[in-house]
Amino acid sequence: MRISSQLRWFIFALVVSTSFSIALVGYLGHSITISDFQAETLKKRSLLEMDRLQLAFEELNHDIRFIANLPAVRKIADIKEYAAQKQTARKDLGDIFEQMLRAKPTYSQIRYISSDGQGMEYVRVDRRDGRVLQVLEKQLQAKANRDYFIEASQKRSGEIYYSKINLNRENGVVEYPSRPVFRVAMPIYDSDAVFAGIVIINLNFKLFIEQVLRGGLDRSRYEYYLTNEDGYFLLHSDPSYTFGFDLGVEMKAEHAFPELAGFREQDVDSLTFRTDSELGASKRLVHFAKFRVFDPPRQLAFGVVGSYDDIGRASMYTSSAVIVAMCVLTVLASLLAIAFSSRLTKPLERITAVARSLSLNESTTVILPTDRADEIGILANTFLEMKQSIERHQARLQQANQRLFEMNRDLEHFARVASHDLREPIQRIAGLASLYQSECADGTVEDAESILEQLHLECKKALGQLADFREFTDITCDSSLVREECLLEHLVAEVLDEFSTPLQARGVQVQIDSLPQMSIYVSLVRVLYRNLLDNAVKHAKNEGFKLHFTAEHDENGNTVLGVFNSGSSIDADEAAKVFDVFRQLENNTTGHGMGLAICKRIVNFHSGRIWVESPGNHFHIKFYLLDPVTECN
């Protein structure tokens, strides 16, 4: 029997046997179960978010203690006079504050305020418009009259001062746009237990609370509230009620939720109740819990309001429909079995058809059911990923085969040309040796020195060719090569230093674009730029030519790099051949025609492309570098 037939009979029997029991149990217990489940879910969500807040505040405590115990802070506290070492300590502490502010996006300011003078800020780092800046010494301010400095200075060593959470004020006036701030500070005492100042963190409370609650933030069903010790809202679904105590809006928790009247004074930790929705007569479930996080305890209250109107309507509909469904299900069981089995088996048949075509390496127009959200959808997506992976591997294999074909072709050409080019200096060496031997035999050695000099030059040429052969064949076969992040501007500057003497002697005008930082094989790219620069210097005909290291982007988003020189050019017919091994642009230049061939091999190793543009008045070699080649070709 086919799977579809088995499913039809199974579903029919299951529906008939369970319809009566489901109807009875569902009708009696549905409403109670839903109500209890809603309350329990809301309490768990409240506890989860409060745990997140607790951990976030504990991290803040840890950070202020960490700052207070920094060696740089202790050093500043113990330095009694202004001196160079104090300036050094100021700089070190500013750098530490800057790094911490970069790592903590919710922190808006970190300061060290000294006890001397008028409570001058000694080190201050601000976050302004998304940037972290160390405030200049001349812009530091006196803070001795600020409440947070006075109260923090009265704490004992190791105690933490917590400010009230309110809107930031400048010169006693609330900033606009408003910026909620929470300050945490610790007093600093020197080695003689004398008060030396405070360290203080300003927290962007709005960003802080948004980040903490981001993981559980579900505005479609839940609203979150947070009140301070006086019952005013620090967080409200209506932003106009948030920090109303600083904006002249008298809105406390008991005003929005009358059921909370007296909650702060009662000896209970939490309260759960239902309230009329502001949008209608349906009920919302509310849970408020007291939240004590600071020492000495400052009682906040965290609330979650869950809107379960959709669940309530669905519950009523379900209760009414259960009785009807009991009769209808029996009649429709066979139809449901057919539809359900078809829904399950047809996607499986589509997957089977695609698998068969894949095994036969045939193309198919069958679409996999990847849009399903059940196990069949997971199976289809997994199969699609497998199919795409096979296709990717096939594409990579084809690319590797193509690369191997090109490498074999290059090696064949390399071997053919190498045997020809090496034969020339060796034949000349043999001829010169025979000439020298005959000269010595005749007893006339007046040309011996000239012959020996030519022998030396030919040997040097042959050795140079062998060195170039070795460098060409070694590229991509060094298993120790590792990609590294490198700023190309620095690398090009190093290469230019090597050519400083010939460049200055010829009055070359050097221009460097803003070159990017890339993940490259640094040693190979250094050889690449060195060969391109050497090529430009050798073939430039005029003095004072322009040498330009370029960087631009093509239509595919690749960073196209290049070396431009205005002192040479090449015919279009020759442009495609300049990267062949032993190819010399001019016969009267030094070298063995390997430089640009090595450049091409390095670019290929980076899975890139290199080409020449020479419209007639300049010579511009361009290239781009992509992913690394994973195998030695």
GUVO-330789 format. One line per 2 residues: number of its first residue (from 1); their letters; for each residue x, y, z of C-alpha. Coordinates in pm, 1 decimal, decimal comma. Each point is the difference from the previous one (the first is absolute). Layout:
<kedrens>
NUM	A	X Y Z  ...
</kedrens>
This chain:
<kedrens>
1	MR	0,0 0,0 0,0  133,0 345,2 -92,7
3	IS	87,9 251,9 268,8  -283,0 230,4 -110,6
5	SQ	-262,9 -276,2 53,2  144,0 -90,9 338,4
7	LR	-16,7 363,1 108,1  -363,8 33,7 -108,0
9	WF	-116,2 -300,0 204,6  209,6 99,8 299,2
11	IF	-130,7 357,3 8,8  -361,6 -113,2 -44,3
13	AL	20,9 -243,4 291,9  183,6 252,5 216,8
15	VV	-253,0 278,0 -57,4  -300,7 -222,0 67,0
17	ST	143,4 -152,6 318,2  119,5 324,8 154,7
19	SF	-258,6 256,6 -110,3  -238,8 -65,1 290,9
21	SI	269,0 2,5 270,0  164,2 311,3 -142,8
23	AL	-331,2 183,0 -7,5  -81,5 -80,8 360,8
25	VG	342,4 72,0 149,6  56,4 307,9 -215,1
27	YL	-333,5 156,9 84,5  39,3 -41,4 377,5
29	GH	367,1 73,2 46,1  96,0 233,8 -280,0
31	SI	-83,3 331,4 161,5  163,7 -81,1 335,9
33	TI	312,4 -136,2 -162,4  42,9 300,7 -228,1
35	SD	-43,2 244,2 286,7  253,3 -174,3 224,3
37	FQ	242,1 -39,9 -285,1  -15,5 370,3 -82,1
39	AE	75,7 99,3 359,3  288,0 -245,7 30,9
41	TL	148,0 106,7 -332,6  -16,8 366,4 96,2
43	KK	173,6 -64,2 334,4  278,5 -198,0 -167,3
45	RS	55,4 275,1 -253,8  16,8 257,1 277,5
47	LL	257,7 -208,6 190,4  202,9 -48,9 -317,0
49	EM	15,8 372,4 -76,6  79,2 83,5 364,0
51	DR	287,0 -250,4 -9,1  132,3 178,0 -307,5
53	LQ	-21,2 334,4 176,6  169,0 -146,9 308,3
55	LA	290,0 -134,5 -207,7  35,4 330,3 -185,4
57	FE	19,1 200,3 324,8  248,2 -250,2 145,2
59	EL	217,3 48,3 -307,6  -15,1 375,3 61,8
61	NH	111,8 -57,4 361,3  286,2 -216,5 -121,6
63	DI	112,6 267,3 -248,0  9,1 284,1 255,2
65	RF	196,5 -220,9 243,0  235,2 -94,6 -279,9
67	IA	63,7 366,1 -82,5  48,5 94,4 364,4
69	NL	267,9 -267,8 41,5  192,4 81,4 -316,3
71	PA	373,4 54,7 65,3  -22,7 328,6 -193,5
73	VR	-272,1 124,9 237,1  204,7 -99,8 304,8
75	KI	305,1 165,0 -149,5  -182,9 330,8 -53,3
77	AD	-139,6 -14,8 353,1  349,6 -40,7 148,6
79	IK	173,3 269,5 -208,3  1,1 311,3 216,4
81	EY	141,5 254,8 -242,3  -57,8 82,5 -364,6
83	AA	283,1 -159,5 -192,4  81,9 -176,3 -324,5
85	QK	-88,0 -334,9 154,9  -341,2 136,6 88,6
87	QT	-54,3 100,4 -361,3  103,2 -350,3 -106,0
89	AR	-244,8 -151,7 246,7  -273,6 233,0 -132,9
91	KD	71,9 -114,4 -355,8  0,6 -369,6 97,7
93	LG	-326,3 33,5 190,1  -161,7 191,1 -289,0
95	DI	94,9 -279,1 -238,7  -151,3 -261,9 233,1
97	FE	-321,8 202,1 34,9  -17,5 39,9 -377,3
99	QM	36,7 -375,0 -59,1  -267,9 -78,6 259,3
101	LR	-239,7 254,8 -152,1  49,7 -157,4 -341,8
103	AK	-73,5 -343,0 145,3  -310,2 118,3 189,5
105	PT	-241,7 176,5 -238,6  -243,5 80,5 283,1
107	YS	261,5 206,1 188,5  -10,8 368,9 -97,6
109	QI	281,7 128,8 222,6  279,3 -120,0 232,8
111	RY	188,8 244,8 224,2  256,0 28,9 273,9
113	IS	-80,1 306,3 214,7  274,6 116,3 234,4
115	SD	-54,7 113,0 357,3  240,5 291,9 -30,5
117	GQ	-111,3 350,1 -97,2  -366,6 16,7 -86,8
119	GM	-46,0 -363,8 -81,1  154,0 36,5 -343,9
121	EY	-48,1 -271,6 -257,2  341,0 -158,7 -37,2
123	VR	-79,4 -242,2 -283,0  -320,6 1,1 -200,9
125	VD	-104,1 -203,9 -303,8  -333,7 74,9 -173,8
127	RR	-210,5 -168,5 -264,6  -117,0 269,9 -242,0
129	DG	-198,5 -65,2 -317,2  115,0 -360,2 -1,6
131	RV	369,5 88,4 50,0  212,3 -59,5 310,4
133	LQ	214,3 304,4 86,0  241,6 88,4 278,1
135	VL	-83,9 349,7 123,8  288,5 246,2 -14,5
137	EK	146,4 116,8 330,0  -110,3 358,6 -56,0
139	QL	-363,2 -114,6 -44,7  -18,5 -191,5 328,9
141	QA	-244,7 138,7 256,0  -29,7 37,8 376,8
143	KA	-260,6 -233,9 152,7  45,2 52,8 376,2
145	NR	-350,9 140,9 37,9  -175,5 -283,1 -184,0
147	DY	-211,6 -235,8 211,2  161,3 -312,0 -138,3
149	FI	349,8 123,8 92,1  -103,4 103,1 351,9
151	EA	-185,8 -323,4 70,8  262,6 -226,5 -159,4
153	SQ	278,6 170,4 198,2  -180,1 -91,5 322,6
155	KR	11,5 -372,6 -79,2  254,0 -223,4 164,8
157	SG	265,5 -181,7 -198,9  -159,9 -279,9 -205,6
159	EI	-353,8 144,5 22,2  -188,2 89,8 -316,9
161	YY	-208,9 311,1 -48,8  -313,5 -27,3 -217,2
163	SK	-170,8 315,3 -123,4  -367,8 31,0 -65,8
165	IN	-104,9 -87,9 -353,8  -114,0 325,6 -159,4
167	LN	37,2 223,9 -302,3  337,8 164,5 -46,0
169	RE	20,6 367,8 88,1  235,2 268,8 -121,0
171	NG	20,9 307,8 224,5  -302,0 -126,8 190,6
173	VV	-222,5 -30,5 -311,8  -112,5 -329,9 -156,7
175	EY	177,8 -60,2 -330,4  -195,2 -4,9 -324,7
177	PS	-33,2 -250,4 -146,6  -25,1 -167,0 337,2
179	RP	265,1 -254,6 96,6  -63,8 -236,3 295,1
181	VF	315,8 -44,4 206,3  99,4 -231,4 282,2
183	RV	329,0 64,0 181,4  206,7 -255,3 189,6
185	AM	307,2 116,9 192,3  258,9 -116,5 254,7
187	PI	227,1 206,4 223,7  375,9 -30,8 -43,1
189	YD	232,7 11,5 300,6  376,2 22,6 -22,0
191	SD	244,8 -230,9 177,8  -33,2 216,7 314,3
193	AV	-380,5 -49,3 0,3  -52,8 365,5 -96,5
195	FA	-286,7 77,4 -239,2  149,5 67,1 -345,8
197	GI	-304,1 19,4 -228,6  -267,0 -212,7 -163,5
199	VI	-40,2 -207,1 -314,7  -342,6 19,1 -161,0
201	IN	-185,0 -163,5 -291,2  -291,3 177,0 -170,6
203	LN	-243,4 -253,8 -142,6  -231,0 76,0 -293,8
205	FK	-298,9 -152,5 177,9  -229,7 -3,4 -302,5
207	LF	248,6 -192,9 -213,8  86,0 -218,5 300,1
209	IE	-358,5 -107,2 67,5  -68,5 -54,6 -372,9
211	QV	302,9 -227,7 -32,8  -83,9 -197,2 314,2
213	LR	-361,0 -61,3 -104,9  72,7 -42,7 -370,6
215	GG	5,4 -380,6 18,3  -348,4 -20,6 148,7
217	LD	-153,0 308,8 -154,6  -328,6 -103,8 -166,3
219	RS	-214,7 311,4 -45,6  -275,0 -199,1 -169,3
221	RY	-89,9 -173,2 327,7  199,9 148,1 287,5
223	EY	59,3 345,9 142,5  276,8 71,8 250,4
225	YL	1,5 248,0 286,2  259,9 108,8 253,0
227	TN	-58,5 241,0 287,4  239,7 167,8 240,0
229	ED	-20,0 -1,8 378,7  -265,4 275,2 -9,4
231	GY	-222,7 -186,0 -244,0  79,0 216,0 -305,7
233	FL	50,6 -169,1 -333,8  353,3 -53,7 -128,2
235	LH	-138,7 -216,2 -282,2  -351,9 20,5 -143,1
237	SD	-166,5 -111,8 -322,1  -95,9 367,2 -50,1
239	PS	327,9 199,1 -16,4  -174,6 318,5 121,6
241	YT	-45,6 -161,3 344,8  365,8 -106,6 27,0
243	FG	194,0 224,9 240,6  -310,9 210,3 43,0
245	FD	127,4 112,8 341,1  274,9 197,0 -180,6
247	LG	-236,8 136,6 -265,3  -286,1 117,6 222,2
249	VE	-225,7 -298,5 -76,4  -155,4 -145,0 315,7
251	MK	-37,3 -364,3 -101,7  73,7 -275,7 251,2
253	AE	-57,7 -373,7 -26,0  -314,9 18,3 216,7
255	HA	-143,7 262,1 -237,5  35,5 -229,5 -300,1
257	FP	-89,9 -313,8 198,6  -225,8 77,1 299,4
259	EL	49,6 -357,6 123,0  357,5 98,4 94,4
261	AG	-113,8 254,1 260,9  195,5 -77,7 316,9
263	FR	206,4 -271,1 -172,1  332,8 166,6 84,7
265	EQ	-88,9 9,2 371,3  -146,0 -352,3 16,2
267	DV	206,6 -294,4 121,8  -34,0 -188,8 -329,4
269	DS	256,8 -49,3 -275,0  -233,0 -26,3 -299,5
271	LT	-356,4 60,9 -109,0  -193,3 -151,4 -293,1
273	FR	-341,3 125,1 -113,3  -218,4 52,9 -303,1
275	TD	-102,8 344,0 -116,1  -226,2 149,9 -264,2
277	SE	185,5 68,6 -323,8  38,7 361,7 -98,4
279	LG	-125,8 -92,5 -344,2  -315,9 -179,8 99,0
281	AS	-175,9 -224,6 247,2  234,3 -298,1 -32,7
283	KR	228,4 -90,8 287,2  376,7 32,5 23,1
285	LV	217,1 -191,8 245,1  241,8 212,0 209,0
287	HF	289,1 -114,5 218,0  210,9 239,1 209,0
289	AK	293,2 -110,7 218,1  223,8 194,2 235,8
291	FR	356,4 26,8 -117,7  280,9 71,5 246,7
293	VF	337,6 28,6 -166,5  193,3 281,4 170,0
295	DP	178,5 10,4 333,6  -140,2 156,7 213,1
297	PR	-322,8 -148,9 -137,9  -193,3 230,7 -229,7
299	QL	-330,1 -159,4 -88,2  -89,2 5,7 -367,6
301	AF	-296,4 -179,1 -150,4  -2,1 -190,5 -327,3
303	GV	-325,8 -71,8 -178,3  -110,6 -204,8 -299,1
305	VG	-341,9 37,1 -160,0  -109,6 -285,3 -224,9
307	SY	-271,8 47,7 -257,1  -177,7 -330,9 -56,2
309	DD	-306,6 129,2 -183,1  68,8 -225,2 -298,7
311	IG	37,7 -303,2 225,6  -322,1 88,0 186,3
313	RA	-197,8 31,2 -319,8  148,7 -323,9 -129,8
315	SM	-88,4 -169,9 328,8  -364,0 110,6 -19,4
317	YT	-22,2 -107,2 -359,7  157,1 -337,2 80,2
319	SS	-239,0 -65,8 287,5  -299,2 75,9 -221,0
321	AV	129,2 -196,6 -293,6  104,5 -315,6 183,9
323	IV	-351,2 -147,3 9,0  -57,1 72,1 -367,5
325	AM	344,6 -130,5 -89,2  -75,5 -330,2 174,9
327	CV	-265,6 -79,1 -260,3  166,9 162,2 -297,0
329	LT	333,1 -174,1 54,4  -154,6 -341,7 -35,6
331	VL	-153,2 92,9 -335,6  312,8 175,7 -125,9
333	AS	248,9 -258,1 128,1  34,4 -173,6 -333,0
335	LL	37,9 328,1 -190,8  255,1 120,8 252,1
337	AI	192,7 -325,1 -32,9  19,5 41,6 -376,4
339	AF	103,6 367,5 19,1  248,4 -54,5 280,3
341	SS	160,7 -304,9 -159,8  25,9 186,9 -331,6
343	RL	158,9 295,6 174,7  259,2 -230,7 152,2
345	TK	65,1 -233,4 -291,5  2,9 240,9 -294,3
347	PL	293,6 202,3 136,4  181,6 -329,1 64,6
349	ER	-67,3 -102,8 -359,8  145,4 333,3 -118,4
351	IT	311,2 -58,0 212,7  26,6 -353,5 -141,6
353	AV	-25,7 132,6 -357,6  277,2 255,3 61,3
355	AR	218,5 -267,6 162,7  -50,8 -229,8 -300,1
357	SL	93,8 275,8 -247,2  304,4 88,3 210,0
359	SL	116,4 -363,3 5,2  -36,1 -15,5 -382,1
361	NE	166,1 340,9 -41,6  -309,5 128,9 -178,9
363	ST	-158,0 344,5 20,2  -348,6 27,6 149,8
365	TV	-270,4 265,0 40,5  -141,8 -153,2 318,7
367	IL	1,2 254,7 285,1  86,9 -125,5 346,9
369	PT	-249,7 86,7 280,5  247,4 216,3 190,9
371	DR	-270,6 243,9 114,7  -155,5 -250,9 241,8
373	AD	57,7 49,0 371,7  -17,3 -367,6 98,6
375	EI	236,9 -297,1 -17,9  -62,0 -33,9 -374,8
377	GI	108,3 360,9 -44,6  312,2 -73,0 205,7
379	LA	66,4 -308,9 -214,5  -52,7 200,6 -320,2
381	NT	229,6 280,1 116,5  262,4 -252,6 106,8
383	FL	-21,9 -174,6 -335,6  17,6 335,3 -180,3
385	EM	311,9 89,7 198,5  149,9 -337,1 -90,3
387	KQ	-86,4 55,3 -367,9  148,7 349,6 5,2
389	SI	307,2 -130,8 180,5  49,5 -264,3 -268,6
391	ER	-41,1 263,8 -270,3  248,5 227,9 178,9
393	HQ	248,2 -286,3 28,8  -50,2 -78,4 -367,8
395	AR	56,7 365,5 -87,7  312,1 9,5 216,1
397	LQ	118,1 -322,8 -159,8  -52,4 149,4 -344,9
399	QA	186,6 313,4 105,8  278,6 -212,3 145,5
401	NQ	13,8 -204,7 -319,5  10,8 318,4 -204,4
403	RL	273,9 136,8 226,5  188,8 -329,1 -29,8
405	FE	-36,4 9,5 -378,5  135,1 354,5 -8,8
407	MN	283,3 -91,8 237,5  94,0 -302,4 -211,9
409	RD	-10,4 215,2 -310,8  220,2 259,7 171,1
411	LE	237,7 -271,4 117,6  24,4 -146,8 -348,3
413	HF	73,3 344,0 -139,0  235,7 62,9 290,6
415	AR	194,7 -323,0 -64,6  16,4 64,0 -375,5
417	VA	117,8 359,4 32,2  227,5 -76,4 296,7
419	SH	184,2 -268,1 -198,1  41,3 247,8 -286,8
421	DL	106,2 301,9 209,2  238,5 -196,4 220,6
423	RE	159,5 -161,6 -305,4  109,2 341,9 -133,9
425	PI	223,8 111,1 294,0  132,5 -354,8 45,6
427	QR	95,8 -24,1 -369,1  171,3 337,5 23,9
429	IA	183,5 -111,3 314,2  115,4 -315,1 -184,8
431	GL	109,7 207,5 -301,3  189,0 248,7 214,5
433	AS	165,2 -285,2 191,0  114,6 -157,8 -330,2
435	LY	129,5 338,6 -118,0  188,0 48,9 324,5
437	QS	143,4 -354,0 -30,0  119,0 65,3 -355,3
439	EC	150,4 333,8 102,9  190,4 -167,0 280,0
441	AD	113,6 -281,4 -234,3  136,2 252,2 -252,0
443	GT	173,9 184,7 279,2  -185,7 324,8 -81,5
445	VE	-188,6 106,3 310,4  -41,4 370,2 -72,2
447	DA	-381,0 -44,9 -31,4  -20,4 -236,3 299,2
449	ES	-118,8 268,4 238,9  -277,6 109,0 -239,9
451	IL	-100,3 -362,6 -56,4  -9,8 -69,5 374,8
453	EQ	-212,0 312,4 55,9  -247,9 -118,8 -263,5
455	LH	2,0 -346,2 158,9  -82,4 160,7 336,6
457	LE	-286,9 203,3 -149,9  -148,4 -303,6 -174,0
459	CK	23,9 -208,5 319,3  -164,1 281,7 194,2
461	KA	-277,9 15,4 -258,1  -57,9 -375,8 19,8
463	LG	-3,1 9,7 382,3  -245,3 292,3 -8,2
465	QL	-229,4 -196,9 -228,2  20,6 -300,0 231,4
467	AD	-86,0 223,4 299,8  -300,6 138,5 -188,2
469	FR	-107,2 -354,2 -91,5  21,1 -101,0 367,9
471	EF	-199,2 303,1 117,5  -265,1 -59,7 -269,1
473	TD	-45,9 -369,0 85,8  13,4 53,3 380,1
475	IT	-300,6 235,7 5,6  -316,8 -179,1 131,0
477	CD	202,7 -303,3 114,7  109,9 140,7 334,8
479	SS	-223,6 -160,8 263,4  118,6 248,7 262,7
481	LV	-174,5 292,5 -173,1  -281,3 145,5 212,7
483	RE	-235,4 284,5 -82,7  36,6 305,7 222,9
485	EC	-177,5 332,8 35,1  223,6 263,5 -158,9
487	LL	-44,9 370,7 -77,1  118,0 24,4 -360,4
489	EH	107,3 363,9 40,9  269,8 -110,4 245,2
491	LV	111,9 -286,3 -222,9  28,5 229,0 -306,2
493	AE	194,8 254,1 206,2  249,6 -271,9 96,9
495	VL	46,1 -101,0 -365,8  45,4 364,9 -102,0
497	DE	277,8 30,8 258,6  191,3 -276,0 -180,1
499	FS	-17,4 199,2 -327,0  56,6 344,6 152,6
501	TP	341,9 49,8 -169,2  -104,0 -63,7 -366,3
503	LQ	-332,7 180,8 52,6  169,2 312,0 135,6
505	AR	271,6 -15,6 -265,8  -262,0 3,7 -276,6
507	GV	-226,9 254,8 169,4  -300,1 -235,8 4,7
509	QV	-328,7 149,1 122,5  -156,1 -255,7 238,8
511	QI	-370,9 4,5 88,8  -172,6 -253,1 227,0
513	DS	-379,9 -37,7 24,7  -165,6 -97,7 326,3
515	LP	85,0 -370,2 -6,8  -217,1 -234,4 209,8
517	QM	81,6 -251,7 270,4  -34,1 -353,9 -136,8
519	SI	57,7 -360,9 100,3  293,7 -101,5 -222,6
521	YV	318,2 -202,4 -21,0  217,6 291,7 99,9
523	SL	334,8 -130,7 -128,3  -149,4 -82,7 -343,1
525	VR	-178,1 334,2 -39,2  324,6 176,8 93,8
527	VL	170,8 -190,4 -288,6  -295,5 92,7 -223,6
529	YR	34,4 375,2 63,9  381,1 -20,8 -13,6
531	NL	-11,0 -162,7 -346,9  -263,0 246,7 -127,6
533	LD	207,0 294,3 124,5  320,5 -148,7 -146,0
535	NA	-180,5 -50,2 -331,6  -114,7 362,9 -6,3
537	VK	348,6 134,7 78,8  168,2 -219,7 -262,6
539	HA	-233,9 82,1 -288,2  -77,6 369,4 63,4
541	KN	177,9 192,3 -275,3  -13,2 356,0 130,6
543	EG	118,0 161,8 320,7  -244,1 143,2 252,7
545	FK	-279,6 -236,3 -102,7  -307,8 -49,8 220,1
547	LH	-29,1 -316,6 212,9  -349,0 -52,0 147,5
549	FT	-108,7 -283,4 235,0  -375,0 -18,4 -67,4
551	AE	-304,2 -143,9 180,5  -359,0 -2,2 -129,7
553	HD	-312,9 -219,6 3,6  -150,2 -188,8 -293,0
555	EN	-367,6 -78,5 -63,9  28,5 -325,9 201,2
557	GN	123,7 179,5 310,7  358,6 -126,0 -36,5
559	TV	282,2 231,9 103,9  207,7 46,9 -316,7
561	LG	361,0 92,5 74,3  264,7 106,9 -247,4
563	VF	330,3 166,7 -88,2  -17,9 278,8 -260,0
565	NS	297,8 162,5 -170,9  0,9 270,5 -263,6
567	GS	344,9 -86,7 -133,4  -77,4 -305,0 -213,8
569	SI	-271,4 -168,8 -204,2  -59,5 -320,4 -195,7
571	DA	-192,0 -102,9 -310,9  -339,2 -157,9 52,1
573	DE	118,1 -318,8 -176,8  281,0 -40,4 253,0
575	AA	-206,8 82,4 312,3  -138,2 -352,9 38,1
577	KV	347,3 -156,2 -25,2  191,9 207,1 256,9
579	FD	-72,3 -251,6 274,8  146,1 -297,9 -187,0
581	VF	319,9 -146,6 141,9  324,6 130,8 -157,3
583	RQ	-198,5 277,9 -168,2  203,2 323,3 -11,4
585	LE	-173,6 324,6 -92,6  323,4 131,7 -158,0
587	NN	306,4 -190,5 -115,4  249,7 254,2 133,6
589	TT	-108,8 -18,4 364,6  149,1 -206,0 278,6
591	GH	-184,6 -297,5 150,2  -120,0 -332,8 -130,9
593	GM	-368,3 64,0 -75,9  -122,3 -165,5 321,9
595	GL	-110,9 303,2 206,3  -354,7 39,7 -133,1
597	AI	-42,8 -379,8 -26,4  74,9 -17,9 373,9
599	CK	-253,4 281,3 58,2  -268,4 -195,9 -183,7
601	RI	75,7 -314,3 201,8  -28,2 195,7 328,6
603	VN	-335,5 151,0 -105,1  -126,8 -344,8 -105,1
605	FH	100,7 -130,9 341,7  -235,2 261,3 147,3
607	SG	-275,7 -118,4 -241,2  16,1 339,5 -168,6
609	RI	61,0 140,7 -348,1  270,6 222,7 -150,7
611	WV	-3,8 191,8 -328,9  156,3 294,6 -186,2
613	ES	-160,0 323,0 -121,8  221,1 206,4 -234,6
615	PG	-195,3 233,1 -231,1  321,8 147,9 -140,2
617	NH	126,7 261,8 242,9  42,5 -204,8 316,5
619	FH	36,3 -352,4 135,9  -245,8 -110,1 273,5
621	IK	10,4 -350,1 151,8  -317,8 -76,8 198,1
623	FY	-87,7 -293,7 222,5  -230,0 -113,8 280,2
625	LL	46,8 -260,8 274,9  -274,2 -234,0 122,6
627	DP	-23,1 -319,4 208,5  313,8 -211,8 56,8
629	VT	75,9 -308,3 -203,6  -30,3 -289,0 241,2
631	EC	216,2 -247,6 -183,0  352,4 16,3 -137,4
633	N	-31,3 6,5 -379,8
</kedrens>
